């Protein structure tokens, strides 16, 4: 939607659960790829094509990647969908291998969480691009698109998962994809070393329900990835006052999330 106004982009995202911004980072993509490779090289997570390689947190590892949270295009796009004081919550960097089945990233209802994704290689419908089911993020979509039935498409509907009707977000390096955490998405037909990284962003929590969801989200991040601090050193050390707006709320709830994590693991 290169010619859509911000209001039109927001309306499309709210209706369909995803948005593609072609070429938003085309002028920066060479440097972004170099930073991506530097993280994997430094941490020794060398892809061998046998399984997915993932690093969490990811953009926090390099100042050049942290600077994406200062990029006017990204700030405008995320601010348009989540509000200008949105939270940066977490990130991950990946070398993908093979297919990724249908799933949602979270089901939080009180707040809007989205994933901003950058694929660093050209990917098409048949070579591993992101596929999404439009509208599957809404309450009606959650009822209509039952996750278990979609994953059991061969038994339920007599078709392979890759043939479930969906919209392919074919990608050129420099394109930016955004999708709601509740949007059903998958990838099929990709090779053994597809490069992709994401940033998880959320609307600033204001109500008690939103705060509870933020604590739960941070707790999941701690549990799943062993995080010891809200953000990496490079993210904090290089943060401008403008970036600090997006880093302010998660640390406020970090201790509460740690307690939440302890209570869950003690059960």
Order of alpha helices (4+ residues) and beta strands (2+ residues): alpha-beta-alpha-beta-alpha-alpha-beta-beta-beta-beta-alpha-alpha-alpha-beta-beta-beta-beta-alpha-alpha-alpha-alpha
